[in-house]
Amino acid sequence: MTDSDLNHSAVPDPAMMEPAIADHLQEESTSQMLAEALAKPNRSTSHWRRAARRFVRDPLPMAALTFLILLVGLALFAPLVTTHEPNHQILQDRFSGMSTDHWLGTDNLGRDTWSRLIYGARISLLITLSVGFFAVILAVPIGLLSGFYSGKFDVAIMRLTDAMLSVPPLVLALAIAGILGPGTRNLIIALTVMMVPGLVRLVRGQALAAREEMYIDASRSIGTPARVIVFRRVLPHVVSPLLVQVSIVLGTILVVEASLSYLGLGDPPPDPTWGNMLQDGFKQMANDARLILVPAIAIGLATLAFNVVGDGVRDALYGTGVARRRRSDILGTTGTMFGLKSIKPDLDVLERISDPDAETQTEAETADDGRVEKADVAARANGATRVHAQAASAPWSEPNDPATVLKIRDLSLEFETNNGMVEVLDKVNLEVRRGEILGLVGESGCGKTVTSQSILRLLPTPPARITGGEILFEGRDVLRMSAKELQSIRGREISMIFQDPMASLNPAYTIGNQIVEAQRIHRDVSKAAAETRAEELLDLVGIPDARDRLDDYPHMFSGGMRQRALIAMALANDPKLLIADEPTTALDVTVQAQIIELISRLREEFSMSVLFVTHDLGVVQDLCDRVAVMYAGQVVETASAAQVFTAPQHPYTSALLRSRPTIGAEIGHLPSIAGLVPTAANMPEGCRFHTRCDFATDACTATAVPILRIGSDQAVRCIRHGEIDLSQHPDERPDLEVARP
Amino acid sequence: MLQLVGRRLLLLIPTLILVTFGVFMLITLVPGDPATTLAGGENATPEQIEKVRTQLGLDDPLVVQYGRWVSDAVRLDFGESLTSGQDVTSEIQRRLPVTLSIVVGSIVIGLLIGIPLGLLAGARQGGWIDRFLLALTSIGLAIPNFVLAILFINVFAVNLGWVNPIGFDNLVGEDGLQPGAWLKSLALPALALGIGVAARLARQVRTGVVDTMNEPYIRTAWAKGCSPRTVVGKHVFKNAAMPTVTVAGLLIGGLIGGTVIIESIFSANGVGQYLVNGINAGDLPVIQGVVVMFVLAFAIINIAVDIMYGWLNPKVQVS
């Protein structure tokens, strides 16, 4: 894609050029596009190889497949692996138990059960596999043609499959097989008719989707015959969903086959089908339960094996659901119920350390691996050496200072990834004072959202794991709260609004229901009173016709309105602290300004504190009293908003400020900080910003930089603080060129 | 909502026309001379063959036959059974309570077992409960209902003697209400059919829950201070139920098929067994009548499922 896109944008208006050159250029970009598009199906070779590798690595489906192959082998070589004719009656051996002669015993007519089972497998597998085969042979061309040439043929096929699918499948097969009469061939016909319409619909859907894709259009425009397009380009699209579907329905075919042959529609007795064996066993049940169990177990195991192989094929081709979800969890955007519970084991470290008996052991550990953070935690937990701890980190007030609402101390957090644990937060210190708005800023991926979500313990654990520190809300450590305590804080004392208002309201309940719920979880109010309050709240956040809109569902609200509703919900219980995690990022600019203004106004009215997470410095300037700047999982600077905007102390803060777009600046020169935020797994040694810092020296790369308190209300994490002048920025240095588009 | 139902009913008409045509055309699948085969094959007397020929009007052109058949069928008149001579529709009506009991009973069992298990597994995704339930539902899906039925009869009826292995007592018997006897005869068939439903539902609900748990609005619910019970039981459940409801039609189609074989195993005299008997006797009017009735029931259930989906998903109502 990118190649052709670039090519397009690089081509000036062709009308302005010499015609020949213009044609040539256009041709080139088209042919490139085509080449790329046509190459797409070829990528599937490695796709198949990868899928096959995934399948082989999955032990359960492989075991099931091995079982089925073994079963097919036994069935194929039935005469070799059995010692008796399946229909040979030895009347003196009736109901004989398992023996070396009769491995699974004999039935009421003295026929060898093992032999009948294996010969029965022949019929069951023959029917199952040939139905799968014939259904595909029929469904693929019909579905392809129907999907590729829409029009009358397609309409006719759709109506026909509609009609066939409106008959319950087993009833359809039963009626056809019943009219045709018993026998293997008729069963195959009936079951194929039953399977075809579903597969036709699947193939048609895929063909339809493939038709929409660019490369089909491209290939059509250069005059490739339709027949070639269908079989060379569309068919590959169809193959993997079809393969998944077929491997999943094989189990169903086997079951229906067994049902119908049980009902007497398969090969008639005495032929050894599994259905007939079950029928015989049913009649002899009072005499010998073994005669039921043998075919029952065989049918169950074969179905299970087909199902497991089917699931395995699906997982191999589309990736396991579990693995996909895992990855999305790591992005830190999810909340699971474990947020309430499994954080406890992670605090084992803390528990152990705070236990006086374990103290010596902790100290030994600290000495061994030199991990200072544990010493800090230990010291703090003991209480006696608090002074020392304060020197190490940079707290500004006592934990129980009534002027402080929220105090995060040395919060460290790791994420579990495929490559082991990676550190995401490194001893984060923050405090939010009563009535103030603290702005938490930084580029994407610097840990600000993770910090904000860990306050209410909304991060799923695993993959998140808090490894140290405390989160003190009015002096109580949120991390040590019981599930009950935590629930009573959430939404009552601390409320939160999120980045994505479109998806943050439950689509299945009305706005009113959700605001009423927020109140009634925490306070004993009548439904009527809560509804009245909900109306007031909606009114307060500027939603017109509040009374009527209570009964609306979220999808009837615009994005800005939804964020307002979410704010109303967050304020329902007069919280002391509102955490706003990039609440305006997903909204358009005019709406952003309204929301910012609303939060600013409500902060006064509700006299609450706000922790405002954002990457937008403009917002910070308008709204915040104080600012904490985060970079790569660390707080690098804290100061009052005025200080930050007039005299930033950290090179990163200063770079952020310079990268703000300004009206009237030279067009085409959008300043940005060169380089990217290092990922948690590849954290640079020493100062984490040195790779992108204009002022970095060798000393910056040597050791980790502690945060230093530099004023009554200011701290910075930079060893060159004091020696560099950030106002004299080497903007024009050629080796530090700012990124240009 | 009414519009939705109306539209679905309208869409049903072309489908039903095709289905009835297909069902009628089953006669062309009858091997050999239809009259002879349906009268019992080579052993049939010329009188019997002639009787079948007149009853089905087989001498008329196929179009005329179809016209006659379909004009009766729209009045739910499927003619008389070739073997017993009884009116097919009233026979179906008489047996309907048995089939309804078994289908509804198995749905109830499926819901009662499947939904809580699915919620539990989804909420504990990846935990040992989840893994255990995954294994359990795999087994539940792998054992066909008729095999389960036979095993149940063997254990509970033959070995333990708790219930009668065959026959079915209706809720309304000759001496009035008999809920005890009804439940007793319903228990095994409904369980045999319901366990598969439960396994499928549990799987579906689990997937729905796992997907829903990752939605931002669930994070909002946690942040509000909802208890795990409220989060799962209220916020997750209704959303997780949506994809589950869309497969309900499929499940019920399977149930209708399942009841045919379950009834015949338990010798419960329902519509399903009527169909099996009809097939064994080559009784064409019976087969046609039952198939059309099943299709009709299936279609109505699917519309009911759509209505339920509309209730669960508020977005459907406005569009």
Interface residues (C-beta under 8 A of the other chain):
Chain A: R159 L160 D162 A163 M164 S166 V167 P168 P169 L170 V171 L174 A175 I176 G178 I179 L180 G181 G251 V255 A258 S259 Y262 L263 G264 L265 L278 G281 F282 M285 A286 A289 I292 L293 A296 I299 G300 L301 T303 L304 N307 V308 G321 V322 R325 S328 D329 T333 T334 G335 T336 M337 G339 L340 L456 L458 Q487 S488 I489 R490 G491 R492 S495 M496 F498 D500 A503 S504 L505 N506 P507 A508 Y509 E517 A518 I521 H522 Y553 H555 M556 L566 M569
Chain B: P14 T15 L16 L18 V19 G22 V23 L26 L29 V30 P31 A123 Q125 G126 S138 I139 L141 A142 I143 P144 F146 V147 I150 L151 I153 N154 V158 N159 T207 V210 M213 N214 E215 P216 Y217 I218 R219 T220 A221 W222 A223 K224 G225 C226 S227 P228 T230 V231 V232 K234 H235 K238 N239 G253 G254 I256 G257 G258 V260 I261 S264 I265 L275 V276 G278 I279 N280 G282 L284 I287 V290 V291 F294 V295 F298 A299 L312 N313 P314 K315 V318
